Amino acid sequence: MSEQSFVLERELGWLSALIETSLKLYFNRECQYRDVRDLLPPDLPHSGSAYAQTVRDHVLSFEERAVLALALAPHLRPQALDPFLIRNSALDRVFTEFGGAITGPMQCFWPTLETAAFVLAGTDLERRLELQGLFTPGNFFREQKVLSLEEAQPGQSIFSMTLCLKPEYLARLTTGERYRPNFSDAFPAHRITTQLDWSDLVLPGHVMEEVEEIKAWIEHRHTLLHEWGLGRQIKPGFRSLFYGPPGTGKTLTASLLGKSTGLDVYRVDLSLVVSKYIGETEKNLGKVFDQAERNDWILFFDEADALFGKRTQTSSAHDRYANQEVAYLLQRIEDFPGVVILASNLKGNLDEAFARRFQSMIYFPMPGSDERAQLWNVVFSRQAQLEPTVDLARLSEEFEISGGGIVNVLRSSSLATLRGGRTLIQMEDIRHGIRREFRKDGKTI
C-alpha cells in the first residue's frame, strides 16, 4: 500500500468511527465515548503524502479535518456514509438532522454542512453555531478554495451547503497530482505543451530580452511582492501582448515560458467563450480565470482581437453589451494575479484601453535572413535526411518565410519524399512546400 493510500485509509477509518460514535450518542446507545472529540484524529507527523502535508501546513483543527474527511468520503469510501440512509420509522422519512443529499443512480448519500453539524455537534446548539465559522472569509475552506461553496438560496439554511471538493483539491489530496481539466463546453480552454526548448526558438536579441523579463517575473515574483514589499505598490499579475505575423513564435514562446518555469499554460478557445446569450461570456471566462488563479496557470489568449477588440459605438443594445464584455475582461485581466498573454497578428486591432494594462508589448517580427538561416537549420538538420544538393543557406536568402511556415514545409516535403518512395528530401520537394505556403497568403514564386 502506498503512503498516500495508507494515510487516507487511516483518516477515513477515523471518520467512520466518528459517524458511529455520533449515532450512538444521539440515539442513547451504549458507547465507550462521551463525546466525539474523545476520538483523536490519526497522528501524521512524518508522512510525506499530500493529505498529511495539507493537514500540517494549514494546521487543521479537529473540526476542519472531520469536514475534509466527510467531503472525501463520497469519492473514496461512500459506504462510510450509508448509516445516514436509515429512515425515521415514526415519520417514515429520512432523518432531517442527518442533512445530506441522495444523488446518482446508486442513491448514494452526499454530506452537507448539516451532516458535519450532526457528527460534530449533535444537539449542542453552541457547537453548531461555531461550525459556521469554518466557512467564513479567512478560514481554510474559503481561503484555500477547497470546497465549491455557494451561498444559501433564499429560504435555505447555510447548513444545506453540500460538502463538494473542488476538482483540483480532490486530485491533490487523493493522488498528489496536479489537476488538469479536460477541454469541454463547460471549460473552454486546453493545456498547450511543447517538446521543443529555448534553443529551438529563434528570435531577435531584443525580443528575447523582453521574453526573459516575463520569465524573471515568474521566478522572482514572490521575492519582489513579499520579501521586498513591492506588493503595496504593484499588482501581483503580469500582462503581456505578443503581436506580429502568424508563425513567428508567439504560441511557442508562451509554451516555453510554462515549460521552463513549471507552470501549466492554458490556451482559451474564444469560439467557445463568446456566447450570444447575455451574461454567458462572463460566466464562461469566469470559470477559466477562477481555475487559473487557484492553480497558478499561464493564460494564453490566441487571436485575442476576436474578443478583446476595439469597443464599438453604442448604437444598439447589442453594442452596449459587447462593450460591457470588454470592460469585464479588462477588469478580470487586471485583477488576475498570474501571467496573462494575449496574442494578436495586429496590435492596432486591440482596444486602446489595454495598452496601459500591459507590463510588456512584444513584437514578433518576420525573421530576417540570419534568423531564417537558423530556422532552416534547426527545423531541417535535426529531423530530416537531405540530399547533398539541398542548400538551406540559399533558401534562407531567397524566401521570406516565418518559422511556422518552415515547419509546414518540413511536413509537406517529408510527405512528398515518402510518397515518392525515397528516403532523402530533394530541393524540389522543399520548393514545392514553399510554393504551397506562399499560396496560402495569395503569393506566388
KOLMIMAR-234054 format. One record per residue (C-alpha): x negated, y, z negated; residue number from 1. Coordinates in nm, 2 decimals, decimal comma, always signed. Example, Ala and Ser with C-alpha at 12.3 -4.5 7.8 and 13.67 -1.06 7.14 Angstrom:
REM KOLMIMAR-234054
- u / v / w / seq
- -1,23 / -0,45 / -0,78 / 1
- -1,37 / -0,11 / -0,71 / 2
END
This chain:
REM KOLMIMAR-234054
- u / v / w / seq
- +0,00 / +0,00 / +0,00 / 1
- -0,13 / +0,34 / +0,09 / 2
- -0,19 / +0,61 / -0,17 / 3
- +0,09 / +0,82 / -0,02 / 4
- +0,34 / +0,53 / -0,04 / 5
- +0,22 / +0,44 / -0,39 / 6
- +0,28 / +0,79 / -0,52 / 7
- +0,62 / +0,82 / -0,36 / 8
- +0,72 / +0,48 / -0,49 / 9
- +0,64 / +0,59 / -0,85 / 10
- +0,83 / +0,92 / -0,80 / 11
- +1,14 / +0,75 / -0,66 / 12
- +1,13 / +0,49 / -0,94 / 13
- +1,13 / +0,78 / -1,19 / 14
- +1,43 / +0,93 / -1,01 / 15
- +1,62 / +0,60 / -1,03 / 16
- +1,55 / +0,59 / -1,40 / 17
- +1,68 / +0,95 / -1,43 / 18
- +2,00 / +0,87 / -1,25 / 19
- +2,06 / +0,55 / -1,45 / 20
- +2,00 / +0,73 / -1,78 / 21
- +2,22 / +1,03 / -1,69 / 22
- +2,51 / +0,80 / -1,60 / 23
- +2,47 / +0,60 / -1,93 / 24
- +2,46 / +0,92 / -2,14 / 25
- +2,76 / +1,07 / -1,95 / 26
- +2,98 / +0,76 / -1,99 / 27
- +2,86 / +0,69 / -2,35 / 28
- +2,70 / +0,36 / -2,27 / 29
- +2,42 / +0,20 / -2,46 / 30
- +2,09 / +0,38 / -2,37 / 31
- +1,74 / +0,39 / -2,51 / 32
- +1,71 / +0,76 / -2,44 / 33
- +1,89 / +1,05 / -2,60 / 34
- +1,80 / +1,30 / -2,32 / 35
- +1,69 / +1,26 / -1,96 / 36
- +1,39 / +1,47 / -2,04 / 37
- +1,26 / +1,19 / -2,25 / 38
- +1,17 / +1,01 / -1,92 / 39
- +0,84 / +1,18 / -1,83 / 40
- +0,76 / +1,20 / -1,46 / 41
- +0,46 / +1,00 / -1,33 / 42
- +0,12 / +1,14 / -1,40 / 43
- -0,06 / +1,23 / -1,08 / 44
- -0,39 / +1,39 / -1,19 / 45
- -0,63 / +1,24 / -0,93 / 46
- -0,41 / +1,14 / -0,64 / 47
- -0,51 / +1,30 / -0,31 / 48
- -0,17 / +1,24 / -0,15 / 49
- +0,02 / +1,53 / +0,00 / 50
- +0,30 / +1,49 / -0,25 / 51
- +0,07 / +1,48 / -0,55 / 52
- -0,12 / +1,79 / -0,42 / 53
- +0,21 / +1,98 / -0,38 / 54
- +0,31 / +1,89 / -0,74 / 55
- -0,03 / +2,01 / -0,87 / 56
- -0,08 / +2,32 / -0,65 / 57
- +0,26 / +2,46 / -0,74 / 58
- +0,27 / +2,34 / -1,10 / 59
- +0,61 / +2,19 / -1,05 / 60
- +0,83 / +2,17 / -1,36 / 61
- +1,03 / +1,86 / -1,47 / 62
- +1,34 / +2,01 / -1,31 / 63
- +1,17 / +2,10 / -0,98 / 64
- +1,02 / +1,75 / -0,95 / 65
- +1,36 / +1,60 / -1,01 / 66
- +1,53 / +1,82 / -0,74 / 67
- +1,25 / +1,75 / -0,50 / 68
- +1,28 / +1,37 / -0,56 / 69
- +1,66 / +1,40 / -0,51 / 70
- +1,60 / +1,57 / -0,17 / 71
- +1,36 / +1,30 / -0,06 / 72
- +1,58 / +1,01 / -0,17 / 73
- +1,82 / +1,01 / +0,14 / 74
- +1,52 / +0,97 / +0,37 / 75
- +1,31 / +0,72 / +0,17 / 76
- +1,55 / +0,53 / -0,07 / 77
- +1,92 / +0,61 / +0,00 / 78
- +2,02 / +0,32 / -0,22 / 79
- +1,89 / +0,50 / -0,52 / 80
- +2,19 / +0,73 / -0,48 / 81
- +2,45 / +0,46 / -0,44 / 82
- +2,55 / +0,48 / -0,81 / 83
- +2,72 / +0,81 / -0,73 / 84
- +2,95 / +0,64 / -0,49 / 85
- +3,17 / +0,49 / -0,77 / 86
- +3,52 / +0,62 / -0,79 / 87
- +3,72 / +0,76 / -1,08 / 88
- +3,98 / +0,48 / -1,13 / 89
- +4,20 / +0,72 / -1,33 / 90
- +4,23 / +0,96 / -1,03 / 91
- +4,14 / +0,72 / -0,75 / 92
- +3,89 / +0,96 / -0,61 / 93
- +3,52 / +1,04 / -0,63 / 94
- +3,38 / +1,20 / -0,95 / 95
- +3,37 / +1,57 / -0,89 / 96
- +3,08 / +1,61 / -1,13 / 97
- +2,85 / +1,40 / -0,92 / 98
- +2,87 / +1,65 / -0,63 / 99
- +2,71 / +1,53 / -0,31 / 100
- +2,85 / +1,47 / +0,04 / 101
- +2,93 / +1,14 / +0,21 / 102
- +2,77 / +1,15 / +0,55 / 103
- +2,67 / +0,93 / +0,85 / 104
- +2,81 / +0,61 / +0,99 / 105
- +2,68 / +0,42 / +0,68 / 106
- +2,87 / +0,66 / +0,45 / 107
- +2,56 / +0,75 / +0,25 / 108
- +2,55 / +0,98 / -0,04 / 109
- +2,37 / +1,31 / +0,02 / 110
- +2,29 / +1,50 / -0,30 / 111
- +2,38 / +1,86 / -0,36 / 112
- +2,27 / +2,10 / -0,64 / 113
- +2,58 / +1,97 / -0,83 / 114
- +2,42 / +1,63 / -0,82 / 115
- +2,10 / +1,78 / -0,97 / 116
- +2,30 / +1,96 / -1,23 / 117
- +2,47 / +1,63 / -1,33 / 118
- +2,14 / +1,44 / -1,36 / 119
- +1,95 / +1,72 / -1,54 / 120
- +2,22 / +1,90 / -1,74 / 121
- +2,52 / +1,66 / -1,78 / 122
- +2,78 / +1,86 / -1,97 / 123
- +2,53 / +2,11 / -2,11 / 124
- +2,65 / +2,45 / -1,97 / 125
- +2,34 / +2,64 / -2,07 / 126
- +2,11 / +2,39 / -1,88 / 127
- +2,35 / +2,40 / -1,58 / 128
- +2,32 / +2,78 / -1,56 / 129
- +1,94 / +2,76 / -1,59 / 130
- +1,92 / +2,54 / -1,29 / 131
- +2,04 / +2,82 / -1,07 / 132
- +1,71 / +2,99 / -1,14 / 133
- +1,53 / +2,72 / -0,94 / 134
- +1,67 / +2,88 / -0,62 / 135
- +1,61 / +3,25 / -0,69 / 136
- +1,36 / +3,45 / -0,49 / 137
- +1,00 / +3,38 / -0,60 / 138
- +1,08 / +3,03 / -0,71 / 139
- +0,90 / +2,73 / -0,55 / 140
- +1,20 / +2,62 / -0,34 / 141
- +1,26 / +2,97 / -0,18 / 142
- +0,90 / +3,09 / -0,19 / 143
- +0,77 / +2,79 / +0,00 / 144
- +1,10 / +2,75 / +0,20 / 145
- +1,12 / +2,38 / +0,11 / 146
- +1,49 / +2,34 / +0,15 / 147
- +1,74 / +2,46 / +0,41 / 148
- +1,93 / +2,68 / +0,17 / 149
- +2,24 / +2,85 / +0,29 / 150
- +2,44 / +3,10 / +0,09 / 151
- +2,75 / +2,96 / -0,05 / 152
- +3,06 / +3,03 / +0,16 / 153
- +3,35 / +3,23 / +0,01 / 154
- +3,54 / +3,00 / -0,22 / 155
- +3,24 / +2,77 / -0,27 / 156
- +3,01 / +2,73 / -0,57 / 157
- +2,63 / +2,77 / -0,54 / 158
- +2,62 / +2,41 / -0,67 / 159
- +2,77 / +2,29 / -0,34 / 160
- +2,45 / +2,36 / -0,16 / 161
- +2,30 / +2,04 / +0,00 / 162
- +1,95 / +1,95 / -0,10 / 163
- +1,82 / +1,92 / +0,25 / 164
- +1,44 / +1,93 / +0,31 / 165
- +1,30 / +2,14 / +0,59 / 166
- +1,16 / +1,91 / +0,86 / 167
- +0,81 / +2,04 / +0,81 / 168
- +0,81 / +1,97 / +0,44 / 169
- +0,96 / +1,63 / +0,49 / 170
- +0,68 / +1,54 / +0,73 / 171
- +0,41 / +1,68 / +0,49 / 172
- +0,54 / +1,51 / +0,18 / 173
- +0,61 / +1,17 / +0,34 / 174
- +0,33 / +1,13 / +0,59 / 175
- +0,09 / +1,40 / +0,51 / 176
- +0,10 / +1,50 / +0,88 / 177
- +0,17 / +1,84 / +1,03 / 178
- +0,53 / +1,88 / +1,16 / 179
- +0,55 / +1,94 / +1,53 / 180
- +0,91 / +1,97 / +1,65 / 181
- +1,02 / +1,85 / +1,99 / 182
- +1,13 / +2,08 / +2,27 / 183
- +1,51 / +2,09 / +2,29 / 184
- +1,81 / +2,33 / +2,34 / 185
- +1,80 / +2,39 / +1,97 / 186
- +1,43 / +2,46 / +1,96 / 187
- +1,33 / +2,64 / +2,29 / 188
- +0,95 / +2,61 / +2,26 / 189
- +0,69 / +2,35 / +2,32 / 190
- +0,34 / +2,29 / +2,20 / 191
- +0,07 / +2,35 / +2,45 / 192
- -0,28 / +2,20 / +2,43 / 193
- -0,59 / +2,17 / +2,64 / 194
- -0,87 / +1,92 / +2,69 / 195
- -1,10 / +2,20 / +2,81 / 196
- -1,34 / +2,40 / +2,60 / 197
- -1,46 / +2,76 / +2,59 / 198
- -1,74 / +2,66 / +2,84 / 199
- -1,47 / +2,58 / +3,09 / 200
- -1,32 / +2,93 / +3,07 / 201
- -1,48 / +3,18 / +3,30 / 202
- -1,41 / +3,55 / +3,22 / 203
- -1,60 / +3,87 / +3,24 / 204
- -1,81 / +3,95 / +2,93 / 205
- -1,59 / +4,24 / +2,81 / 206
- -1,28 / +4,03 / +2,84 / 207
- -1,44 / +3,75 / +2,63 / 208
- -1,53 / +4,01 / +2,36 / 209
- -1,17 / +4,11 / +2,33 / 210
- -1,06 / +3,74 / +2,31 / 211
- -1,33 / +3,69 / +2,04 / 212
- -1,16 / +3,96 / +1,83 / 213
- -0,84 / +3,76 / +1,82 / 214
- -1,04 / +3,45 / +1,72 / 215
- -1,22 / +3,65 / +1,45 / 216
- -0,89 / +3,78 / +1,31 / 217
- -0,75 / +3,43 / +1,28 / 218
- -1,07 / +3,31 / +1,10 / 219
- -1,11 / +3,61 / +0,87 / 220
- -0,75 / +3,75 / +0,82 / 221
- -0,72 / +3,62 / +0,46 / 222
- -1,05 / +3,78 / +0,36 / 223
- -0,95 / +4,11 / +0,52 / 224
- -0,60 / +4,12 / +0,38 / 225
- -0,66 / +3,99 / +0,03 / 226
- -1,03 / +4,00 / -0,07 / 227
- -1,09 / +4,33 / +0,10 / 228
- -0,75 / +4,46 / +0,01 / 229
- -0,66 / +4,58 / +0,36 / 230
- -0,31 / +4,43 / +0,32 / 231
- -0,19 / +4,76 / +0,17 / 232
- -0,27 / +4,95 / +0,49 / 233
- -0,22 / +4,70 / +0,78 / 234
- +0,04 / +4,44 / +0,86 / 235
- -0,07 / +4,07 / +0,84 / 236
- +0,01 / +3,98 / +1,21 / 237
- -0,19 / +4,02 / +1,53 / 238
- -0,02 / +4,10 / +1,85 / 239
- -0,19 / +4,09 / +2,19 / 240
- -0,08 / +4,14 / +2,55 / 241
- -0,25 / +3,92 / +2,82 / 242
- -0,18 / +4,07 / +3,16 / 243
- -0,32 / +4,01 / +3,51 / 244
- -0,26 / +3,79 / +3,82 / 245
- -0,15 / +3,43 / +3,79 / 246
- -0,41 / +3,17 / +3,74 / 247
- -0,67 / +3,40 / +3,57 / 248
- -0,68 / +3,21 / +3,24 / 249
- -0,41 / +3,36 / +3,02 / 250
- -0,25 / +3,03 / +2,92 / 251
- -0,58 / +2,85 / +2,89 / 252
- -0,72 / +3,13 / +2,66 / 253
- -0,41 / +3,10 / +2,43 / 254
- -0,46 / +2,72 / +2,42 / 255
- -0,83 / +2,75 / +2,34 / 256
- -0,76 / +3,00 / +2,06 / 257
- -0,54 / +2,74 / +1,89 / 258
- -0,78 / +2,45 / +1,96 / 259
- -1,08 / +2,64 / +1,82 / 260
- -0,90 / +2,76 / +1,50 / 261
- -0,69 / +2,45 / +1,43 / 262
- -0,36 / +2,63 / +1,48 / 263
- -0,08 / +2,49 / +1,70 / 264
- +0,02 / +2,70 / +2,00 / 265
- +0,39 / +2,71 / +2,10 / 266
- +0,50 / +2,85 / +2,43 / 267
- +0,85 / +2,99 / +2,42 / 268
- +1,08 / +2,88 / +2,71 / 269
- +1,25 / +3,21 / +2,79 / 270
- +1,51 / +3,04 / +3,01 / 271
- +1,65 / +2,86 / +2,70 / 272
- +1,61 / +3,16 / +2,47 / 273
- +1,81 / +3,40 / +2,67 / 274
- +2,18 / +3,34 / +2,63 / 275
- +2,48 / +3,51 / +2,79 / 276
- +2,66 / +3,48 / +2,46 / 277
- +2,62 / +3,78 / +2,23 / 278
- +2,41 / +3,70 / +1,93 / 279
- +2,28 / +3,37 / +2,07 / 280
- +1,94 / +3,51 / +2,19 / 281
- +1,86 / +3,65 / +1,85 / 282
- +1,97 / +3,32 / +1,69 / 283
- +1,75 / +3,11 / +1,92 / 284
- +1,45 / +3,33 / +1,88 / 285
- +1,50 / +3,35 / +1,51 / 286
- +1,46 / +2,97 / +1,48 / 287
- +1,13 / +2,98 / +1,66 / 288
- +0,99 / +3,27 / +1,46 / 289
- +1,10 / +3,11 / +1,13 / 290
- +0,93 / +2,78 / +1,22 / 291
- +0,62 / +2,96 / +1,34 / 292
- +0,59 / +3,16 / +1,02 / 293
- +0,63 / +2,86 / +0,80 / 294
- +0,37 / +2,65 / +1,00 / 295
- +0,13 / +2,93 / +1,10 / 296
- +0,16 / +2,88 / +1,47 / 297
- +0,04 / +3,10 / +1,75 / 298
- +0,34 / +3,21 / +1,96 / 299
- +0,29 / +3,24 / +2,33 / 300
- +0,55 / +3,41 / +2,55 / 301
- +0,46 / +3,34 / +2,91 / 302
- +0,61 / +3,57 / +3,18 / 303
- +0,72 / +3,79 / +2,89 / 304
- +0,86 / +4,07 / +3,11 / 305
- +1,16 / +3,84 / +3,17 / 306
- +1,27 / +3,91 / +2,81 / 307
- +1,05 / +4,19 / +2,69 / 308
- +1,10 / +4,41 / +2,99 / 309
- +1,19 / +4,78 / +3,01 / 310
- +1,51 / +4,88 / +2,84 / 311
- +1,78 / +4,99 / +3,07 / 312
- +2,01 / +5,29 / +3,07 / 313
- +2,31 / +5,21 / +2,86 / 314
- +2,58 / +5,24 / +3,13 / 315
- +2,77 / +4,94 / +3,01 / 316
- +2,83 / +4,72 / +2,70 / 317
- +2,60 / +4,46 / +2,85 / 318
- +2,32 / +4,71 / +2,89 / 319
- +2,36 / +4,82 / +2,53 / 320
- +2,35 / +4,47 / +2,41 / 321
- +2,04 / +4,39 / +2,62 / 322
- +1,87 / +4,69 / +2,46 / 323
- +1,97 / +4,56 / +2,12 / 324
- +1,80 / +4,23 / +2,20 / 325
- +1,47 / +4,41 / +2,29 / 326
- +1,49 / +4,61 / +1,97 / 327
- +1,54 / +4,29 / +1,77 / 328
- +1,25 / +4,12 / +1,94 / 329
- +1,03 / +4,42 / +1,88 / 330
- +1,11 / +4,41 / +1,51 / 331
- +1,06 / +4,03 / +1,48 / 332
- +0,72 / +4,05 / +1,65 / 333
- +0,61 / +4,35 / +1,44 / 334
- +0,71 / +4,16 / +1,12 / 335
- +0,56 / +3,83 / +1,22 / 336
- +0,26 / +3,75 / +1,00 / 337
- +0,09 / +3,53 / +1,26 / 338
- -0,05 / +3,57 / +1,61 / 339
- +0,18 / +3,65 / +1,90 / 340
- +0,05 / +3,66 / +2,25 / 341
- +0,27 / +3,80 / +2,54 / 342
- +0,16 / +3,72 / +2,89 / 343
- +0,27 / +3,91 / +3,20 / 344
- +0,15 / +3,95 / +3,56 / 345
- +0,21 / +4,32 / +3,55 / 346
- +0,15 / +4,54 / +3,24 / 347
- +0,39 / +4,80 / +3,39 / 348
- +0,68 / +4,56 / +3,36 / 349
- +0,69 / +4,57 / +2,98 / 350
- +0,87 / +4,81 / +2,76 / 351
- +0,65 / +5,11 / +2,67 / 352
- +0,76 / +5,07 / +2,31 / 353
- +0,54 / +4,76 / +2,29 / 354
- +0,22 / +4,94 / +2,35 / 355
- +0,19 / +5,08 / +2,00 / 356
- +0,27 / +4,75 / +1,85 / 357
- -0,02 / +4,56 / +2,02 / 358
- -0,36 / +4,53 / +1,85 / 359
- -0,51 / +4,44 / +2,19 / 360
- -0,41 / +4,46 / +2,55 / 361
- -0,64 / +4,24 / +2,76 / 362
- -0,66 / +4,25 / +3,14 / 363
- -0,74 / +3,92 / +3,30 / 364
- -0,87 / +4,02 / +3,65 / 365
- -0,91 / +3,81 / +3,96 / 366
- -1,26 / +3,66 / +3,93 / 367
- -1,54 / +3,83 / +4,12 / 368
- -1,78 / +3,63 / +4,34 / 369
- -2,01 / +3,54 / +4,05 / 370
- -1,72 / +3,42 / +3,83 / 371
- -1,58 / +3,23 / +4,13 / 372
- -1,91 / +3,05 / +4,18 / 373
- -1,90 / +2,94 / +3,82 / 374
- -1,54 / +2,83 / +3,85 / 375
- -1,61 / +2,63 / +4,17 / 376
- -1,89 / +2,45 / +3,99 / 377
- -1,71 / +2,40 / +3,66 / 378
- -1,40 / +2,26 / +3,83 / 379
- -1,56 / +2,05 / +4,11 / 380
- -1,90 / +1,95 / +3,99 / 381
- -1,78 / +1,77 / +3,68 / 382
- -1,48 / +1,59 / +3,81 / 383
- -1,53 / +1,52 / +4,18 / 384
- -1,77 / +1,35 / +4,42 / 385
- -1,86 / +1,58 / +4,71 / 386
- -2,01 / +1,52 / +5,05 / 387
- -2,35 / +1,68 / +5,08 / 388
- -2,21 / +1,93 / +5,34 / 389
- -1,98 / +2,09 / +5,08 / 390
- -2,11 / +2,44 / +5,00 / 391
- -1,94 / +2,57 / +4,68 / 392
- -2,15 / +2,89 / +4,68 / 393
- -2,02 / +2,97 / +5,03 / 394
- -1,66 / +2,91 / +4,92 / 395
- -1,70 / +3,14 / +4,63 / 396
- -1,83 / +3,42 / +4,86 / 397
- -1,57 / +3,36 / +5,13 / 398
- -1,24 / +3,33 / +4,94 / 399
- -1,09 / +3,54 / +4,67 / 400
- -0,91 / +3,29 / +4,46 / 401
- -0,82 / +3,25 / +4,09 / 402
- -0,94 / +2,98 / +3,86 / 403
- -0,59 / +2,83 / +3,86 / 404
- -0,59 / +2,83 / +4,24 / 405
- -0,93 / +2,64 / +4,24 / 406
- -0,78 / +2,37 / +4,01 / 407
- -0,49 / +2,33 / +4,26 / 408
- -0,74 / +2,30 / +4,54 / 409
- -0,92 / +2,03 / +4,34 / 410
- -0,59 / +1,84 / +4,31 / 411
- -0,49 / +1,86 / +4,68 / 412
- -0,84 / +1,79 / +4,82 / 413
- -0,88 / +1,49 / +4,59 / 414
- -0,54 / +1,35 / +4,71 / 415
- -0,63 / +1,41 / +5,07 / 416
- -0,96 / +1,22 / +5,02 / 417
- -0,78 / +0,92 / +4,86 / 418
- -0,51 / +0,92 / +5,13 / 419
- -0,78 / +0,90 / +5,39 / 420
- -0,94 / +0,60 / +5,22 / 421
- -1,25 / +0,79 / +5,14 / 422
- -1,45 / +0,84 / +4,81 / 423
- -1,62 / +1,18 / +4,89 / 424
- -1,44 / +1,51 / +4,92 / 425
- -1,51 / +1,68 / +5,25 / 426
- -1,54 / +2,05 / +5,32 / 427
- -1,23 / +2,04 / +5,54 / 428
- -1,03 / +1,88 / +5,25 / 429
- -1,12 / +2,18 / +5,04 / 430
- -1,04 / +2,44 / +5,31 / 431
- -0,70 / +2,27 / +5,37 / 432
- -0,63 / +2,31 / +5,00 / 433
- -0,73 / +2,68 / +5,01 / 434
- -0,50 / +2,74 / +5,30 / 435
- -0,22 / +2,59 / +5,10 / 436
- -0,29 / +2,82 / +4,81 / 437
- -0,30 / +3,13 / +5,03 / 438
- +0,03 / +3,04 / +5,19 / 439
- +0,19 / +3,05 / +4,85 / 440
- +0,12 / +3,42 / +4,84 / 441
- +0,21 / +3,47 / +5,21 / 442
- -0,16 / +3,49 / +5,32 / 443
- -0,34 / +3,32 / +5,60 / 444
- -0,71 / +3,23 / +5,65 / 445
END
